[in-house]
Amino acid sequence: MQWNDDRTEATAVVEHLSTKWFEEFAGTVTTELGKLTSQRTDPPQCEGKEPEWVDQSIFLRDDRNAPLLSCVGSDPASASVAVVKIANNRP
């Protein structure tokens, strides 16, 4: 680290600077505060795996703060029946 002459600025060279930890922290804070104020909800829980005929499930945003939280599973009474659950994550 190097300081300028009047020691008001510091310069450092780093090989890797990641903001991933901050994004995770901010996302967790947003979610938990949102739950306390009824602005966020828990994601839905789907039973079983997707039926074999489902090639893939694509969600626009797979994030705990997404406007819609969703999951895909199968009907416990019939594994060939797909079940999609969606929860509104906004008031």
N, C-alpha and C positions, 0 to 999 in steps of 0.2 A: 504494500500500500504506500502511496506517495501523497504527501500533503503539499498544498501550494504555500507560497511564502508567508502569508498571514494566517495560515492554518484554518481557513474557512471552507476549504474544499479538499476532499480526499479522492484519489483515483486508485482503483484496483483492477487488475486484470484477472478475470476468472475464466476457467476452461468451460464451465457449464453453469448456467444460471437458469433454474427451472422455477416456474410459478405454479406448478402442479399442486404443491402442498397448500398454497394459498387458495387456489380454486376449490380444493377439497374442503378446506376449513370454512370458506365463505359459503359454500353450498350446504354444509352441515348446519351452520348458524342460521342461514335462511330457512332451511327446512324446519328446524326445531322451534325457532321463533314463530314461524308460520303456523305450526301445530298448536302452540300456546295461544295464538290469537285466532284460531279457526280459519286460517288462510291456506293451510296445507293439510293433506290427508295421508294416511298410510296407503301404500300400494296394495292393489287387490292380490289375493292369494289364489292361485289356480291349482287344482288337484291333478295329479298324474302328469305324464308326458304328453306332448302333442301326438295326435293319432299318426300312424305311419303314412297316411296319404298326404299329410301336410309337408310340403317341401321345405318351406321356411316361413318364419313370421318376421315381418318387417315393421318396425315402429319408427315414426318420424324422429322421435327424440327419446332415447333411453337414459333418462336422467331423473333423479328424485325430485327435481323442481320443475319438471315438464308440466304443461297445462293439463295433460291427460296421462294417467298412469294406467298401464294395461298389462295383461298377461294372457297366455294361451295355454290351455291344458286339455284334458279329456274328461268326459262325463264318467264319474265313478261307476255308473251302472252299465255303461257301454263304451269301451275304450276306443271305438271307431268314431265316436261323436266328438267333434271339437267344441270346446267351450272357451269363449273370449270374454274376459271381464275388463271393464274400463271404469276408472274412478276419476271424477272431476277433481283436479288438484288446485282449484281456484274457488273463491266464494261464489 
